[in-house]
Amino acid sequence: MSVAELKDRHTAAAETLNSLKDRLKQKRLLLLDTDVAGYARSQGQTRVSFGPTDLVCCRTLQGHTGKVYSLDWTPERNRIVSASQDGRLIVWNALTSQKTHAIKLPCAWVMTCAFSPNGQSVACGGLDSMCSIFNLNSQTDKDGNLPVSRMLSGHKGYVSSCQYVPDEDTHLITASGDQTCVLWDITTGLRTSVFGGEFQSGHTADVLSVSINGSNSRMFISGSCDSTVRLWDTRVASRASRTFHGHEGDVNSVKFFPDGYRFGTGSDDGTCRLFDIRTGHQLQEYNQQHDDNEAPHVTSIAFSTSGRLLFAGYTNGDCYVWDTLLAEVVLDLGKLQNSHGSRISCLGLSADGSALCTGSWDSNLKIWAFGGHRRVN
């Protein structure tokens, strides 16, 4: 068989595959006779009561001199690590606003950071294609800098996201512009598994975000520039367990729902969405209409501890609090006093749900506390 004939057969097979995918999508849409909000309204559910005094900015963390790209809380909720374009990681005491560590990075172009489960180490990655681990208890060098305790090398593109495996300080997962995710053994510095890449079920563009299932740490999801989310089992690296379609732009942020059976997404198409990992179906779309028909991109998302609220940061500086049940915005932090002056690039909720932290291109982080008796649930 000639090369030309092989190409023709490949083209025909690809067209058939795309046709079957479209038919499957249509069949799924026919089965979705309602969404979460439609069903909730039919059951008489009312939206969460939430006012501007229920969530207030109690602290502004100032210290970075460049855009803040990423943040993470420790499990004990009193510390935050942030990564900035100024080439530093800063570890903050969230209760006092004091800096406990200011770490100068080997590569200034950092994109992600994460705390280890025990809070004793931080990881970061960026355009150097490495994931660097710092032990916060290490002695500083003669210049006062904290040395790198481990460099995880193996990606062929920038490291866009990293997360420690829950309750394991020796393993973490990274996402990269090389279209793969990697599970690392930090003790040895070696790759345990590679997800995607040469495997056909992997992503076909840069991977931008990962989230590990808190109820089952063997499962994680990844969001990509190919507009899809993929579900992975760390025991089966050769193929994705399921692929989720629906977005029409880069998937910038993914986050598991608290129950572990669903997950949320945020995308350049301006929408957040809720999916079910068991059925593969989209359950709800969260989309705020704008007068100019140019929806700002969603950069980062987080759920409240019960999942009733979804926090979403946007490129125009808005930070919406969504009622996930009724798909309604109950508050926009971008319109409150002391809000950020630029794009919301990252956000995260403390482990106990008592505070939200947002990071911005204005170089600041802000901690939002729930006023009075109000608490995120």
C-alpha positions as CSV (number, residue, x, y, z in Angstrom):
1,M,0.0,0.0,0.0
2,S,1.4,3.4,-1.0
3,V,1.9,6.3,1.3
4,A,-0.8,8.2,-0.5
5,E,-3.3,5.4,0.0
6,L,-2.4,5.3,3.7
7,K,-3.0,9.0,4.0
8,D,-6.4,8.7,2.3
9,R,-7.4,5.9,4.6
10,H,-6.2,7.9,7.6
11,T,-8.2,10.9,6.5
12,A,-11.3,8.9,5.9
13,A,-11.0,7.2,9.3
14,A,-10.6,10.6,11.0
15,E,-13.7,11.9,9.3
16,T,-15.7,8.9,10.4
17,L,-14.4,9.3,13.9
18,N,-15.4,13.0,14.0
19,S,-18.8,12.1,12.6
20,L,-19.4,9.5,15.3
21,K,-18.3,12.0,18.0
22,D,-20.8,14.5,16.7
23,R,-23.6,11.9,16.7
24,L,-22.7,10.9,20.2
25,K,-22.7,14.5,21.4
26,Q,-26.2,15.0,19.9
27,K,-27.4,11.8,21.5
28,R,-26.1,13.0,24.9
29,L,-27.8,16.4,24.5
30,L,-31.1,14.7,23.8
31,L,-30.8,12.8,27.1
32,L,-30.2,16.1,29.0
33,D,-33.8,17.2,29.4
34,T,-32.8,19.6,32.2
35,D,-29.8,21.0,34.2
36,V,-29.1,21.4,37.9
37,A,-30.6,24.9,38.0
38,G,-33.8,23.8,36.1
39,Y,-34.4,20.9,38.5
40,A,-33.6,23.0,41.6
41,R,-36.2,25.6,40.6
42,S,-38.8,23.0,39.9
43,Q,-38.3,21.8,43.5
44,G,-38.8,25.3,44.8
45,Q,-35.2,25.9,45.8
46,T,-34.3,29.6,46.6
47,R,-30.9,31.1,46.0
48,V,-28.3,31.7,48.7
49,S,-28.8,35.0,50.6
50,F,-25.5,36.8,50.3
51,G,-24.7,40.5,50.7
52,P,-21.7,42.8,50.5
53,T,-21.2,42.6,54.3
54,D,-21.1,38.8,54.3
55,L,-17.7,38.6,52.6
56,V,-15.3,41.5,53.3
57,C,-11.6,42.1,52.5
58,C,-9.9,41.9,55.9
59,R,-6.2,41.9,54.7
60,T,-4.2,42.9,51.7
61,L,-0.8,41.1,51.4
62,Q,1.7,43.4,49.9
63,G,5.2,42.4,49.1
64,H,5.4,41.2,45.5
65,T,6.7,43.6,42.9
66,G,5.2,41.8,39.9
67,K,2.0,40.1,38.8
68,V,0.8,37.3,41.1
69,Y,0.2,34.1,39.2
70,S,-0.5,31.4,41.7
71,L,-1.3,30.8,45.4
72,D,-2.0,27.9,47.8
73,W,-3.1,27.5,51.4
74,T,-1.6,25.1,53.9
75,P,-4.1,22.5,55.3
76,E,-4.0,24.1,58.7
77,R,-5.3,27.3,57.0
78,N,-2.9,29.9,58.6
79,R,-0.3,30.1,55.8
80,I,-0.4,31.0,52.1
81,V,2.3,30.6,49.5
82,S,2.2,32.9,46.4
83,A,4.2,32.9,43.2
84,S,4.9,36.1,41.2
85,Q,6.5,37.4,38.0
86,D,9.0,39.1,40.3
87,G,10.7,35.7,40.5
88,R,9.9,35.0,44.1
89,L,7.8,32.8,46.3
90,I,6.5,34.4,49.4
91,V,5.1,32.4,52.3
92,W,2.7,34.5,54.4
93,N,1.1,34.2,57.8
94,A,-2.5,34.7,56.8
95,L,-3.5,35.7,60.3
96,T,-0.9,38.5,60.7
97,S,0.0,39.4,57.1
98,Q,3.6,38.8,57.9
99,K,6.1,37.2,55.5
100,T,7.8,34.1,56.9
101,H,9.8,33.3,53.8
102,A,10.8,35.1,50.6
103,I,12.3,32.6,48.2
104,K,14.3,33.8,45.2
105,L,13.7,31.4,42.4
106,P,16.2,29.9,39.9
107,C,13.8,30.9,37.1
108,A,11.9,34.2,37.4
109,W,9.1,33.0,35.1
110,V,7.1,31.0,37.6
111,M,3.5,30.0,36.9
112,T,2.4,27.7,39.7
113,C,3.1,26.9,43.4
114,A,1.8,24.5,46.0
115,F,2.2,23.6,49.6
116,S,3.0,20.0,50.7
117,P,0.3,18.4,52.9
118,N,2.5,18.8,56.0
119,G,3.2,22.4,55.2
120,Q,7.0,22.0,55.5
121,S,7.8,22.2,51.7
122,V,6.6,24.2,48.7
123,A,6.8,23.4,45.0
124,C,6.8,25.7,42.0
125,G,7.2,25.5,38.3
126,G,7.3,27.7,35.2
127,L,9.0,28.4,31.9
128,D,12.2,26.5,32.9
129,S,10.2,23.2,32.4
130,M,11.2,22.2,36.0
131,C,9.4,21.7,39.2
132,S,11.5,23.0,42.1
133,I,11.0,21.8,45.7
134,F,12.0,23.9,48.7
135,N,12.2,22.7,52.2
136,L,11.1,25.6,54.4
137,N,13.2,24.3,57.3
138,S,16.5,24.3,55.3
139,Q,19.3,26.7,56.2
140,T,19.7,29.7,53.9
141,D,22.9,30.2,52.0
142,K,25.4,33.0,52.5
143,D,23.3,35.3,50.4
144,G,20.2,34.6,52.5
145,N,18.5,32.5,49.9
146,L,16.7,29.2,50.5
147,P,18.4,26.4,48.4
148,V,16.4,24.1,46.1
149,S,16.1,20.8,47.8
150,R,14.9,18.9,44.7
151,M,14.6,19.6,41.0
152,L,12.1,17.5,39.1
153,S,13.3,17.5,35.5
154,G,11.6,15.7,32.6
155,H,9.0,17.9,31.0
156,K,9.6,19.2,27.5
157,G,7.5,22.3,28.0
158,Y,6.6,24.9,30.7
159,V,5.1,23.6,34.0
160,S,1.7,25.2,34.3
161,S,0.3,23.6,37.4
162,C,1.4,21.4,40.3
163,Q,-0.4,19.7,43.2
164,Y,0.8,17.4,46.0
165,V,-1.0,14.1,46.3
166,P,-3.2,14.6,49.4
167,D,-1.7,13.2,52.6
168,E,1.5,12.3,50.7
169,D,4.5,14.6,51.0
170,T,6.6,12.4,48.6
171,H,4.4,12.6,45.5
172,L,3.0,15.4,43.3
173,I,1.4,15.8,39.9
174,T,2.5,18.4,37.4
175,A,0.8,19.7,34.2
176,S,2.8,21.0,31.3
177,G,2.8,22.7,27.9
178,D,4.3,19.5,26.5
179,Q,0.7,18.1,26.6
180,T,1.4,15.7,29.5
181,C,0.9,15.4,33.2
182,V,3.5,13.6,35.3
183,L,3.3,11.8,38.7
184,W,6.6,12.4,40.5
185,D,8.4,10.6,43.3
186,I,10.0,13.5,45.1
187,T,12.3,11.3,47.2
188,T,14.0,10.0,44.1
189,G,13.3,12.9,41.7
190,L,12.0,10.4,39.1
191,R,8.8,10.2,37.1
192,T,6.5,7.5,38.3
193,S,4.0,7.8,35.5
194,V,3.4,10.0,32.4
195,F,-0.1,10.8,31.3
196,G,-0.7,11.7,27.7
197,G,2.0,12.5,25.2
198,E,2.4,9.6,22.8
199,F,-0.9,8.0,23.9
200,Q,-3.9,8.9,21.7
201,S,-6.3,9.4,24.6
202,G,-4.1,12.2,25.9
203,H,-4.5,15.9,25.4
204,T,-3.7,17.4,22.0
205,A,-2.6,20.8,23.3
206,D,-0.9,22.4,26.4
207,V,-2.2,21.2,29.8
208,L,-3.0,24.2,32.0
209,S,-4.5,22.8,35.2
210,V,-4.8,19.7,37.4
211,S,-6.9,18.7,40.4
212,I,-6.6,15.6,42.5
213,N,-9.7,13.9,43.9
214,G,-9.7,14.5,47.6
215,S,-11.9,11.4,48.2
216,N,-9.8,9.1,45.9
217,S,-6.2,10.4,45.4
218,R,-5.7,7.9,42.5
219,M,-8.0,10.0,40.4
220,F,-7.2,13.4,38.9
221,I,-8.4,15.7,36.2
222,S,-6.6,17.9,33.8
223,G,-7.7,20.9,31.7
224,S,-6.1,21.9,28.4
225,C,-5.9,24.3,25.6
226,D,-7.6,21.6,23.5
227,S,-10.9,22.7,25.3
228,T,-11.3,19.4,27.0
229,V,-10.9,17.9,30.5
230,R,-9.6,14.4,31.0
231,L,-10.1,12.1,33.9
232,W,-7.1,9.9,34.8
233,D,-6.4,7.0,37.1
234,T,-2.8,7.0,38.3
235,R,-2.7,3.2,38.1
236,V,-3.5,3.3,34.3
237,A,-1.3,6.0,32.7
238,S,-1.7,4.6,29.2
239,R,-5.2,6.1,28.6
240,A,-7.6,8.7,30.0
241,S,-10.5,7.2,31.8
242,R,-12.9,9.7,30.3
243,T,-12.8,12.9,28.2
244,F,-15.2,15.8,28.8
245,H,-16.3,18.1,26.0
246,G,-18.3,21.3,26.1
247,H,-16.0,24.3,26.4
248,E,-15.2,26.4,23.4
249,G,-11.8,27.8,24.7
250,D,-8.8,26.9,26.8
251,V,-9.7,25.3,30.1
252,N,-7.7,27.3,32.5
253,S,-8.8,25.9,35.8
254,V,-10.3,22.6,37.0
255,K,-11.3,21.7,40.6
256,F,-13.0,18.7,42.1
257,F,-16.3,19.2,43.8
258,P,-16.2,18.3,47.5
259,D,-17.9,15.0,47.1
260,G,-15.4,13.8,44.5
261,Y,-18.0,12.7,42.0
262,R,-18.2,16.0,40.1
263,F,-15.8,18.8,39.1
264,G,-15.9,22.4,38.0
265,T,-14.1,24.1,35.2
266,G,-13.2,27.7,34.1
267,S,-12.4,28.6,30.6
268,D,-11.4,31.3,28.1
269,D,-14.9,31.0,26.7
270,G,-16.1,33.0,29.7
271,T,-18.0,30.1,31.3
272,C,-17.6,27.8,34.3
273,R,-19.2,24.4,34.0
274,L,-20.0,21.5,36.3
275,F,-19.5,17.9,35.1
276,D,-20.3,14.4,36.6
277,I,-17.4,12.0,36.3
278,R,-19.7,8.9,36.5
279,T,-21.9,9.8,33.5
280,G,-19.6,12.1,31.6
281,H,-22.4,14.7,31.3
282,Q,-22.3,18.4,31.8
283,L,-24.6,19.2,34.7
284,Q,-24.6,23.0,34.6
285,E,-23.1,26.0,32.8
286,Y,-22.4,29.3,34.8
287,N,-22.4,32.1,32.3
288,Q,-23.0,35.8,33.1
289,Q,-24.2,37.8,30.1
290,H,-22.2,41.0,29.3
291,D,-23.5,44.0,27.3
292,D,-20.6,44.0,24.9
293,N,-20.9,40.3,24.1
294,E,-17.2,39.9,24.9
295,A,-17.1,37.7,28.0
296,P,-14.0,38.0,30.2
297,H,-12.0,34.8,30.5
298,V,-12.2,32.6,33.7
299,T,-8.8,32.3,35.2
300,S,-9.3,30.3,38.4
301,I,-12.1,28.6,40.4
302,A,-12.7,27.1,43.9
303,F,-15.7,25.5,45.6
304,S,-17.0,26.2,49.1
305,T,-16.7,23.3,51.5
306,S,-20.2,22.0,50.8
307,G,-20.1,22.9,47.1
308,R,-23.1,25.3,47.3
309,L,-20.8,28.2,46.3
310,L,-18.4,28.5,43.4
311,F,-15.8,31.3,43.4
312,A,-14.6,32.3,40.0
313,G,-11.9,34.9,39.0
314,Y,-12.0,36.7,35.7
315,T,-9.6,38.7,33.5
316,N,-11.5,41.9,33.9
317,G,-11.0,41.9,37.7
318,D,-14.4,40.5,38.6
319,C,-14.6,37.7,41.1
320,Y,-18.1,36.1,41.1
321,V,-19.6,34.0,43.9
322,W,-22.0,31.6,42.1
323,D,-24.9,29.7,43.7
324,T,-24.0,26.4,42.1
325,L,-27.6,25.1,42.6
326,L,-29.4,27.9,40.8
327,A,-26.5,29.1,38.5
328,E,-26.9,32.7,39.8
329,V,-24.3,35.2,40.8
330,V,-24.9,36.1,44.5
331,L,-21.9,38.5,44.8
332,D,-19.2,40.1,42.8
333,L,-16.1,40.8,44.9
334,G,-14.7,43.0,42.0
335,K,-17.4,45.6,42.8
336,L,-16.7,45.7,46.6
337,Q,-14.6,48.2,48.4
338,N,-10.8,47.3,48.5
339,S,-11.2,45.0,45.5
340,H,-8.3,44.3,43.1
341,G,-7.2,46.8,40.5
342,S,-6.5,44.2,37.8
343,R,-7.1,40.7,36.5
344,I,-7.8,38.0,39.2
345,S,-5.2,35.4,38.3
346,C,-5.7,32.9,41.1
347,L,-7.8,32.2,44.1
348,G,-8.2,29.6,46.8
349,L,-10.3,28.8,49.8
350,S,-8.8,27.9,53.2
351,A,-9.2,24.3,54.2
352,D,-11.8,25.0,56.9
353,G,-13.8,27.3,54.5
354,S,-13.4,30.4,56.7
355,A,-11.6,32.6,54.3
356,L,-10.9,33.1,50.5
357,C,-7.6,34.4,49.1
358,T,-7.4,36.1,45.7
359,G,-4.2,37.0,43.8
360,S,-4.0,39.5,41.0
361,W,-1.9,41.1,38.4
362,D,-1.9,44.2,40.6
363,S,0.8,42.4,42.6
364,N,-1.3,42.0,45.7
365,L,-3.2,39.2,47.4
366,K,-6.3,39.8,49.4
367,I,-7.9,37.7,52.1
368,W,-11.7,37.8,52.3
369,A,-13.4,36.8,55.5
370,F,-17.0,36.0,56.1
371,G,-18.7,38.6,58.2
372,G,-20.6,38.1,61.4
373,H,-21.8,34.5,61.8
374,R,-21.6,33.9,58.1
375,R,-19.3,31.1,57.1
376,V,-18.8,29.4,53.7
377,N,-20.7,26.2,53.6
